[in-house]
Amino acid sequence: MKIAIVGGGAAGTACATRLRRLNENDEIVIFEKSGELALSNCGLPYLLSGIVEDGKALIGTTPEQMKQKYNIDCRLNAEVEFINRKDKSVTVKGREPESYDKLIIATGAYQLRPDINGILGEQIFTVNNLESIYKIKVLSIIKKEPKAINIIFLILLISELLKAKIEFFNRIIAADRIKL
């Protein structure tokens, strides 16, 4: 059986490896539109801030590792632009349709943007992959206009402040459980 997985993030790769453990004989193919596989999205703000210096540190695995360890075919820069459910095929941009027996869509969420004038401007960013972080960094260096990233640093500041409180909250939760 051939299983096609659209999306090579955490959900897609976890699904693929679980399927492999359930059946060694299935042909499993992951189609990922970006150049990264199993990217740790939660680390992106830290890459932007400089706490994480190299984006490669946020990549969980490579196509070569997935092939060697799990016999899973991972195709990067492979954006699925059409799914034909009747013929059971997916079409990757610029390529011929490819058949499947089972299809899993693990593309993650799409960011909704409010209907605000200028929301699609070049200085408005959605942080969702390494490329988006690098674009913000380049813009901040070239134009020296930190407006686009001020809110991100505010979020980082809040998360760092909350990090100190997590231990306190964990103690309260633990204390509550102990009382029960």
MODELLER restraints for C-alpha pairs under 7 A, 6 or more apart:
rsr = mdl.restraints
at = mdl.atoms
rsr.add(forms.Gaussian(group=physical.xy_distance, feature=features.Distance(at['CA:1:A'], at['CA:26:A']), mean=5.03, stdev=0.5))
rsr.add(forms.Gaussian(group=physical.xy_distance, feature=features.Distance(at['CA:1:A'], at['CA:27:A']), mean=6.10, stdev=0.5))
rsr.add(forms.Gaussian(group=physical.xy_distance, feature=features.Distance(at['CA:1:A'], at['CA:101:A']), mean=6.00, stdev=0.5))
rsr.add(forms.Gaussian(group=physical.xy_distance, feature=features.Distance(at['CA:2:A'], at['CA:26:A']), mean=5.88, stdev=0.5))
rsr.add(forms.Gaussian(group=physical.xy_distance, feature=features.Distance(at['CA:2:A'], at['CA:27:A']), mean=4.57, stdev=0.5))
rsr.add(forms.Gaussian(group=physical.xy_distance, feature=features.Distance(at['CA:2:A'], at['CA:28:A']), mean=5.92, stdev=0.5))
rsr.add(forms.Gaussian(group=physical.xy_distance, feature=features.Distance(at['CA:2:A'], at['CA:100:A']), mean=5.18, stdev=0.5))
rsr.add(forms.Gaussian(group=physical.xy_distance, feature=features.Distance(at['CA:2:A'], at['CA:101:A']), mean=5.18, stdev=0.5))
rsr.add(forms.Gaussian(group=physical.xy_distance, feature=features.Distance(at['CA:2:A'], at['CA:102:A']), mean=6.55, stdev=0.5))
rsr.add(forms.Gaussian(group=physical.xy_distance, feature=features.Distance(at['CA:3:A'], at['CA:27:A']), mean=6.08, stdev=0.5))
rsr.add(forms.Gaussian(group=physical.xy_distance, feature=features.Distance(at['CA:3:A'], at['CA:28:A']), mean=4.85, stdev=0.5))
rsr.add(forms.Gaussian(group=physical.xy_distance, feature=features.Distance(at['CA:3:A'], at['CA:29:A']), mean=6.30, stdev=0.5))
rsr.add(forms.Gaussian(group=physical.xy_distance, feature=features.Distance(at['CA:3:A'], at['CA:100:A']), mean=5.79, stdev=0.5))
rsr.add(forms.Gaussian(group=physical.xy_distance, feature=features.Distance(at['CA:3:A'], at['CA:101:A']), mean=5.90, stdev=0.5))
rsr.add(forms.Gaussian(group=physical.xy_distance, feature=features.Distance(at['CA:3:A'], at['CA:102:A']), mean=4.80, stdev=0.5))
rsr.add(forms.Gaussian(group=physical.xy_distance, feature=features.Distance(at['CA:3:A'], at['CA:103:A']), mean=5.83, stdev=0.5))
rsr.add(forms.Gaussian(group=physical.xy_distance, feature=features.Distance(at['CA:4:A'], at['CA:28:A']), mean=6.07, stdev=0.5))
rsr.add(forms.Gaussian(group=physical.xy_distance, feature=features.Distance(at['CA:4:A'], at['CA:29:A']), mean=4.99, stdev=0.5))
rsr.add(forms.Gaussian(group=physical.xy_distance, feature=features.Distance(at['CA:4:A'], at['CA:30:A']), mean=6.07, stdev=0.5))
rsr.add(forms.Gaussian(group=physical.xy_distance, feature=features.Distance(at['CA:4:A'], at['CA:100:A']), mean=5.92, stdev=0.5))
rsr.add(forms.Gaussian(group=physical.xy_distance, feature=features.Distance(at['CA:4:A'], at['CA:102:A']), mean=6.35, stdev=0.5))
rsr.add(forms.Gaussian(group=physical.xy_distance, feature=features.Distance(at['CA:4:A'], at['CA:103:A']), mean=4.95, stdev=0.5))
rsr.add(forms.Gaussian(group=physical.xy_distance, feature=features.Distance(at['CA:4:A'], at['CA:104:A']), mean=6.27, stdev=0.5))
rsr.add(forms.Gaussian(group=physical.xy_distance, feature=features.Distance(at['CA:5:A'], at['CA:12:A']), mean=6.43, stdev=0.5))
rsr.add(forms.Gaussian(group=physical.xy_distance, feature=features.Distance(at['CA:5:A'], at['CA:29:A']), mean=6.07, stdev=0.5))
rsr.add(forms.Gaussian(group=physical.xy_distance, feature=features.Distance(at['CA:5:A'], at['CA:30:A']), mean=4.68, stdev=0.5))
rsr.add(forms.Gaussian(group=physical.xy_distance, feature=features.Distance(at['CA:5:A'], at['CA:31:A']), mean=6.15, stdev=0.5))
rsr.add(forms.Gaussian(group=physical.xy_distance, feature=features.Distance(at['CA:5:A'], at['CA:103:A']), mean=5.97, stdev=0.5))
rsr.add(forms.Gaussian(group=physical.xy_distance, feature=features.Distance(at['CA:5:A'], at['CA:104:A']), mean=4.72, stdev=0.5))
rsr.add(forms.Gaussian(group=physical.xy_distance, feature=features.Distance(at['CA:5:A'], at['CA:105:A']), mean=5.85, stdev=0.5))
rsr.add(forms.Gaussian(group=physical.xy_distance, feature=features.Distance(at['CA:5:A'], at['CA:106:A']), mean=6.82, stdev=0.5))
rsr.add(forms.Gaussian(group=physical.xy_distance, feature=features.Distance(at['CA:6:A'], at['CA:30:A']), mean=5.96, stdev=0.5))
rsr.add(forms.Gaussian(group=physical.xy_distance, feature=features.Distance(at['CA:6:A'], at['CA:31:A']), mean=4.94, stdev=0.5))
rsr.add(forms.Gaussian(group=physical.xy_distance, feature=features.Distance(at['CA:6:A'], at['CA:32:A']), mean=6.47, stdev=0.5))
rsr.add(forms.Gaussian(group=physical.xy_distance, feature=features.Distance(at['CA:6:A'], at['CA:104:A']), mean=6.27, stdev=0.5))
rsr.add(forms.Gaussian(group=physical.xy_distance, feature=features.Distance(at['CA:6:A'], at['CA:105:A']), mean=4.87, stdev=0.5))
rsr.add(forms.Gaussian(group=physical.xy_distance, feature=features.Distance(at['CA:6:A'], at['CA:106:A']), mean=5.71, stdev=0.5))
rsr.add(forms.Gaussian(group=physical.xy_distance, feature=features.Distance(at['CA:6:A'], at['CA:107:A']), mean=6.27, stdev=0.5))
rsr.add(forms.Gaussian(group=physical.xy_distance, feature=features.Distance(at['CA:7:A'], at['CA:30:A']), mean=6.58, stdev=0.5))
rsr.add(forms.Gaussian(group=physical.xy_distance, feature=features.Distance(at['CA:7:A'], at['CA:31:A']), mean=5.74, stdev=0.5))
rsr.add(forms.Gaussian(group=physical.xy_distance, feature=features.Distance(at['CA:7:A'], at['CA:32:A']), mean=4.88, stdev=0.5))
rsr.add(forms.Gaussian(group=physical.xy_distance, feature=features.Distance(at['CA:7:A'], at['CA:105:A']), mean=6.58, stdev=0.5))
rsr.add(forms.Gaussian(group=physical.xy_distance, feature=features.Distance(at['CA:7:A'], at['CA:106:A']), mean=4.88, stdev=0.5))
rsr.add(forms.Gaussian(group=physical.xy_distance, feature=features.Distance(at['CA:7:A'], at['CA:107:A']), mean=4.48, stdev=0.5))
rsr.add(forms.Gaussian(group=physical.xy_distance, feature=features.Distance(at['CA:8:A'], at['CA:30:A']), mean=6.07, stdev=0.5))
rsr.add(forms.Gaussian(group=physical.xy_distance, feature=features.Distance(at['CA:8:A'], at['CA:31:A']), mean=6.40, stdev=0.5))
rsr.add(forms.Gaussian(group=physical.xy_distance, feature=features.Distance(at['CA:8:A'], at['CA:32:A']), mean=4.76, stdev=0.5))
rsr.add(forms.Gaussian(group=physical.xy_distance, feature=features.Distance(at['CA:8:A'], at['CA:37:A']), mean=5.37, stdev=0.5))
rsr.add(forms.Gaussian(group=physical.xy_distance, feature=features.Distance(at['CA:8:A'], at['CA:38:A']), mean=5.95, stdev=0.5))
rsr.add(forms.Gaussian(group=physical.xy_distance, feature=features.Distance(at['CA:9:A'], at['CA:37:A']), mean=5.94, stdev=0.5))
rsr.add(forms.Gaussian(group=physical.xy_distance, feature=features.Distance(at['CA:9:A'], at['CA:38:A']), mean=4.31, stdev=0.5))
rsr.add(forms.Gaussian(group=physical.xy_distance, feature=features.Distance(at['CA:9:A'], at['CA:39:A']), mean=5.95, stdev=0.5))
rsr.add(forms.Gaussian(group=physical.xy_distance, feature=features.Distance(at['CA:10:A'], at['CA:38:A']), mean=4.84, stdev=0.5))
rsr.add(forms.Gaussian(group=physical.xy_distance, feature=features.Distance(at['CA:10:A'], at['CA:39:A']), mean=6.85, stdev=0.5))
rsr.add(forms.Gaussian(group=physical.xy_distance, feature=features.Distance(at['CA:11:A'], at['CA:106:A']), mean=5.98, stdev=0.5))
rsr.add(forms.Gaussian(group=physical.xy_distance, feature=features.Distance(at['CA:12:A'], at['CA:106:A']), mean=5.18, stdev=0.5))
rsr.add(forms.Gaussian(group=physical.xy_distance, feature=features.Distance(at['CA:13:A'], at['CA:38:A']), mean=6.35, stdev=0.5))
rsr.add(forms.Gaussian(group=physical.xy_distance, feature=features.Distance(at['CA:16:A'], at['CA:28:A']), mean=6.85, stdev=0.5))
rsr.add(forms.Gaussian(group=physical.xy_distance, feature=features.Distance(at['CA:17:A'], at['CA:70:A']), mean=6.75, stdev=0.5))
rsr.add(forms.Gaussian(group=physical.xy_distance, feature=features.Distance(at['CA:20:A'], at['CA:70:A']), mean=6.64, stdev=0.5))
rsr.add(forms.Gaussian(group=physical.xy_distance, feature=features.Distance(at['CA:28:A'], at['CA:72:A']), mean=5.33, stdev=0.5))
rsr.add(forms.Gaussian(group=physical.xy_distance, feature=features.Distance(at['CA:28:A'], at['CA:73:A']), mean=6.23, stdev=0.5))
rsr.add(forms.Gaussian(group=physical.xy_distance, feature=features.Distance(at['CA:29:A'], at['CA:72:A']), mean=6.08, stdev=0.5))
rsr.add(forms.Gaussian(group=physical.xy_distance, feature=features.Distance(at['CA:29:A'], at['CA:73:A']), mean=4.70, stdev=0.5))
rsr.add(forms.Gaussian(group=physical.xy_distance, feature=features.Distance(at['CA:29:A'], at['CA:74:A']), mean=5.81, stdev=0.5))
rsr.add(forms.Gaussian(group=physical.xy_distance, feature=features.Distance(at['CA:30:A'], at['CA:73:A']), mean=6.24, stdev=0.5))
rsr.add(forms.Gaussian(group=physical.xy_distance, feature=features.Distance(at['CA:30:A'], at['CA:74:A']), mean=4.69, stdev=0.5))
rsr.add(forms.Gaussian(group=physical.xy_distance, feature=features.Distance(at['CA:30:A'], at['CA:75:A']), mean=6.04, stdev=0.5))
rsr.add(forms.Gaussian(group=physical.xy_distance, feature=features.Distance(at['CA:31:A'], at['CA:74:A']), mean=6.32, stdev=0.5))
rsr.add(forms.Gaussian(group=physical.xy_distance, feature=features.Distance(at['CA:31:A'], at['CA:75:A']), mean=5.14, stdev=0.5))
rsr.add(forms.Gaussian(group=physical.xy_distance, feature=features.Distance(at['CA:31:A'], at['CA:76:A']), mean=6.48, stdev=0.5))
rsr.add(forms.Gaussian(group=physical.xy_distance, feature=features.Distance(at['CA:31:A'], at['CA:78:A']), mean=5.51, stdev=0.5))
rsr.add(forms.Gaussian(group=physical.xy_distance, feature=features.Distance(at['CA:31:A'], at['CA:79:A']), mean=6.80, stdev=0.5))
rsr.add(forms.Gaussian(group=physical.xy_distance, feature=features.Distance(at['CA:32:A'], at['CA:75:A']), mean=6.06, stdev=0.5))
rsr.add(forms.Gaussian(group=physical.xy_distance, feature=features.Distance(at['CA:32:A'], at['CA:76:A']), mean=4.96, stdev=0.5))
rsr.add(forms.Gaussian(group=physical.xy_distance, feature=features.Distance(at['CA:32:A'], at['CA:77:A']), mean=6.02, stdev=0.5))
rsr.add(forms.Gaussian(group=physical.xy_distance, feature=features.Distance(at['CA:32:A'], at['CA:78:A']), mean=5.37, stdev=0.5))
rsr.add(forms.Gaussian(group=physical.xy_distance, feature=features.Distance(at['CA:32:A'], at['CA:79:A']), mean=6.23, stdev=0.5))
rsr.add(forms.Gaussian(group=physical.xy_distance, feature=features.Distance(at['CA:33:A'], at['CA:76:A']), mean=6.04, stdev=0.5))
rsr.add(forms.Gaussian(group=physical.xy_distance, feature=features.Distance(at['CA:33:A'], at['CA:77:A']), mean=4.47, stdev=0.5))
rsr.add(forms.Gaussian(group=physical.xy_distance, feature=features.Distance(at['CA:33:A'], at['CA:78:A']), mean=4.58, stdev=0.5))
rsr.add(forms.Gaussian(group=physical.xy_distance, feature=features.Distance(at['CA:33:A'], at['CA:79:A']), mean=4.05, stdev=0.5))
rsr.add(forms.Gaussian(group=physical.xy_distance, feature=features.Distance(at['CA:34:A'], at['CA:76:A']), mean=6.07, stdev=0.5))
rsr.add(forms.Gaussian(group=physical.xy_distance, feature=features.Distance(at['CA:34:A'], at['CA:77:A']), mean=4.90, stdev=0.5))
rsr.add(forms.Gaussian(group=physical.xy_distance, feature=features.Distance(at['CA:35:A'], at['CA:76:A']), mean=5.23, stdev=0.5))
rsr.add(forms.Gaussian(group=physical.xy_distance, feature=features.Distance(at['CA:35:A'], at['CA:77:A']), mean=5.33, stdev=0.5))
rsr.add(forms.Gaussian(group=physical.xy_distance, feature=features.Distance(at['CA:36:A'], at['CA:59:A']), mean=6.55, stdev=0.5))
rsr.add(forms.Gaussian(group=physical.xy_distance, feature=features.Distance(at['CA:36:A'], at['CA:76:A']), mean=6.87, stdev=0.5))
rsr.add(forms.Gaussian(group=physical.xy_distance, feature=features.Distance(at['CA:37:A'], at['CA:59:A']), mean=6.34, stdev=0.5))
rsr.add(forms.Gaussian(group=physical.xy_distance, feature=features.Distance(at['CA:37:A'], at['CA:60:A']), mean=6.77, stdev=0.5))
rsr.add(forms.Gaussian(group=physical.xy_distance, feature=features.Distance(at['CA:37:A'], at['CA:61:A']), mean=6.16, stdev=0.5))
rsr.add(forms.Gaussian(group=physical.xy_distance, feature=features.Distance(at['CA:37:A'], at['CA:62:A']), mean=6.16, stdev=0.5))
rsr.add(forms.Gaussian(group=physical.xy_distance, feature=features.Distance(at['CA:38:A'], at['CA:59:A']), mean=5.89, stdev=0.5))
rsr.add(forms.Gaussian(group=physical.xy_distance, feature=features.Distance(at['CA:38:A'], at['CA:60:A']), mean=4.99, stdev=0.5))
rsr.add(forms.Gaussian(group=physical.xy_distance, feature=features.Distance(at['CA:38:A'], at['CA:61:A']), mean=6.19, stdev=0.5))
rsr.add(forms.Gaussian(group=physical.xy_distance, feature=features.Distance(at['CA:39:A'], at['CA:58:A']), mean=5.67, stdev=0.5))
rsr.add(forms.Gaussian(group=physical.xy_distance, feature=features.Distance(at['CA:39:A'], at['CA:59:A']), mean=4.54, stdev=0.5))
rsr.add(forms.Gaussian(group=physical.xy_distance, feature=features.Distance(at['CA:39:A'], at['CA:60:A']), mean=5.82, stdev=0.5))
rsr.add(forms.Gaussian(group=physical.xy_distance, feature=features.Distance(at['CA:40:A'], at['CA:58:A']), mean=5.09, stdev=0.5))
rsr.add(forms.Gaussian(group=physical.xy_distance, feature=features.Distance(at['CA:40:A'], at['CA:59:A']), mean=6.26, stdev=0.5))
rsr.add(forms.Gaussian(group=physical.xy_distance, feature=features.Distance(at['CA:40:A'], at['CA:60:A']), mean=6.84, stdev=0.5))
rsr.add(forms.Gaussian(group=physical.xy_distance, feature=features.Distance(at['CA:41:A'], at['CA:128:A']), mean=6.65, stdev=0.5))
rsr.add(forms.Gaussian(group=physical.xy_distance, feature=features.Distance(at['CA:41:A'], at['CA:129:A']), mean=6.86, stdev=0.5))
rsr.add(forms.Gaussian(group=physical.xy_distance, feature=features.Distance(at['CA:43:A'], at['CA:58:A']), mean=6.50, stdev=0.5))
rsr.add(forms.Gaussian(group=physical.xy_distance, feature=features.Distance(at['CA:45:A'], at['CA:156:A']), mean=6.92, stdev=0.5))
rsr.add(forms.Gaussian(group=physical.xy_distance, feature=features.Distance(at['CA:46:A'], at['CA:52:A']), mean=5.37, stdev=0.5))
rsr.add(forms.Gaussian(group=physical.xy_distance, feature=features.Distance(at['CA:47:A'], at['CA:53:A']), mean=6.00, stdev=0.5))
rsr.add(forms.Gaussian(group=physical.xy_distance, feature=features.Distance(at['CA:47:A'], at['CA:55:A']), mean=6.56, stdev=0.5))
rsr.add(forms.Gaussian(group=physical.xy_distance, feature=features.Distance(at['CA:48:A'], at['CA:133:A']), mean=6.02, stdev=0.5))
rsr.add(forms.Gaussian(group=physical.xy_distance, feature=features.Distance(at['CA:55:A'], at['CA:130:A']), mean=6.55, stdev=0.5))
rsr.add(forms.Gaussian(group=physical.xy_distance, feature=features.Distance(at['CA:63:A'], at['CA:73:A']), mean=6.98, stdev=0.5))
rsr.add(forms.Gaussian(group=physical.xy_distance, feature=features.Distance(at['CA:63:A'], at['CA:74:A']), mean=5.07, stdev=0.5))
rsr.add(forms.Gaussian(group=physical.xy_distance, feature=features.Distance(at['CA:66:A'], at['CA:72:A']), mean=5.55, stdev=0.5))
rsr.add(forms.Gaussian(group=physical.xy_distance, feature=features.Distance(at['CA:67:A'], at['CA:73:A']), mean=5.82, stdev=0.5))
rsr.add(forms.Gaussian(group=physical.xy_distance, feature=features.Distance(at['CA:78:A'], at['CA:92:A']), mean=5.79, stdev=0.5))
rsr.add(forms.Gaussian(group=physical.xy_distance, feature=features.Distance(at['CA:78:A'], at['CA:93:A']), mean=6.84, stdev=0.5))
rsr.add(forms.Gaussian(group=physical.xy_distance, feature=features.Distance(at['CA:79:A'], at['CA:92:A']), mean=5.36, stdev=0.5))
rsr.add(forms.Gaussian(group=physical.xy_distance, feature=features.Distance(at['CA:79:A'], at['CA:93:A']), mean=5.74, stdev=0.5))
rsr.add(forms.Gaussian(group=physical.xy_distance, feature=features.Distance(at['CA:80:A'], at['CA:90:A']), mean=6.53, stdev=0.5))
rsr.add(forms.Gaussian(group=physical.xy_distance, feature=features.Distance(at['CA:80:A'], at['CA:91:A']), mean=5.59, stdev=0.5))
rsr.add(forms.Gaussian(group=physical.xy_distance, feature=features.Distance(at['CA:80:A'], at['CA:92:A']), mean=4.22, stdev=0.5))
rsr.add(forms.Gaussian(group=physical.xy_distance, feature=features.Distance(at['CA:80:A'], at['CA:93:A']), mean=6.12, stdev=0.5))
rsr.add(forms.Gaussian(group=physical.xy_distance, feature=features.Distance(at['CA:81:A'], at['CA:91:A']), mean=5.92, stdev=0.5))
rsr.add(forms.Gaussian(group=physical.xy_distance, feature=features.Distance(at['CA:81:A'], at['CA:92:A']), mean=5.69, stdev=0.5))
rsr.add(forms.Gaussian(group=physical.xy_distance, feature=features.Distance(at['CA:81:A'], at['CA:93:A']), mean=5.74, stdev=0.5))
rsr.add(forms.Gaussian(group=physical.xy_distance, feature=features.Distance(at['CA:82:A'], at['CA:90:A']), mean=5.81, stdev=0.5))
rsr.add(forms.Gaussian(group=physical.xy_distance, feature=features.Distance(at['CA:82:A'], at['CA:91:A']), mean=5.11, stdev=0.5))
rsr.add(forms.Gaussian(group=physical.xy_distance, feature=features.Distance(at['CA:83:A'], at['CA:89:A']), mean=5.99, stdev=0.5))
rsr.add(forms.Gaussian(group=physical.xy_distance, feature=features.Distance(at['CA:83:A'], at['CA:90:A']), mean=4.54, stdev=0.5))
rsr.add(forms.Gaussian(group=physical.xy_distance, feature=features.Distance(at['CA:83:A'], at['CA:91:A']), mean=6.39, stdev=0.5))
rsr.add(forms.Gaussian(group=physical.xy_distance, feature=features.Distance(at['CA:84:A'], at['CA:90:A']), mean=6.19, stdev=0.5))
rsr.add(forms.Gaussian(group=physical.xy_distance, feature=features.Distance(at['CA:88:A'], at['CA:99:A']), mean=5.66, stdev=0.5))
rsr.add(forms.Gaussian(group=physical.xy_distance, feature=features.Distance(at['CA:88:A'], at['CA:100:A']), mean=5.60, stdev=0.5))
rsr.add(forms.Gaussian(group=physical.xy_distance, feature=features.Distance(at['CA:88:A'], at['CA:101:A']), mean=6.62, stdev=0.5))
rsr.add(forms.Gaussian(group=physical.xy_distance, feature=features.Distance(at['CA:89:A'], at['CA:97:A']), mean=5.91, stdev=0.5))
rsr.add(forms.Gaussian(group=physical.xy_distance, feature=features.Distance(at['CA:89:A'], at['CA:98:A']), mean=5.15, stdev=0.5))
rsr.add(forms.Gaussian(group=physical.xy_distance, feature=features.Distance(at['CA:89:A'], at['CA:99:A']), mean=4.06, stdev=0.5))
rsr.add(forms.Gaussian(group=physical.xy_distance, feature=features.Distance(at['CA:89:A'], at['CA:100:A']), mean=5.71, stdev=0.5))
rsr.add(forms.Gaussian(group=physical.xy_distance, feature=features.Distance(at['CA:90:A'], at['CA:97:A']), mean=5.42, stdev=0.5))
rsr.add(forms.Gaussian(group=physical.xy_distance, feature=features.Distance(at['CA:90:A'], at['CA:98:A']), mean=5.34, stdev=0.5))
rsr.add(forms.Gaussian(group=physical.xy_distance, feature=features.Distance(at['CA:90:A'], at['CA:99:A']), mean=6.43, stdev=0.5))
rsr.add(forms.Gaussian(group=physical.xy_distance, feature=features.Distance(at['CA:91:A'], at['CA:97:A']), mean=4.26, stdev=0.5))
rsr.add(forms.Gaussian(group=physical.xy_distance, feature=features.Distance(at['CA:91:A'], at['CA:98:A']), mean=6.21, stdev=0.5))
rsr.add(forms.Gaussian(group=physical.xy_distance, feature=features.Distance(at['CA:123:A'], at['CA:148:A']), mean=5.28, stdev=0.5))
rsr.add(forms.Gaussian(group=physical.xy_distance, feature=features.Distance(at['CA:124:A'], at['CA:148:A']), mean=5.86, stdev=0.5))
rsr.add(forms.Gaussian(group=physical.xy_distance, feature=features.Distance(at['CA:126:A'], at['CA:132:A']), mean=6.92, stdev=0.5))
rsr.add(forms.Gaussian(group=physical.xy_distance, feature=features.Distance(at['CA:127:A'], at['CA:133:A']), mean=6.47, stdev=0.5))
rsr.add(forms.Gaussian(group=physical.xy_distance, feature=features.Distance(at['CA:140:A'], at['CA:146:A']), mean=5.75, stdev=0.5))
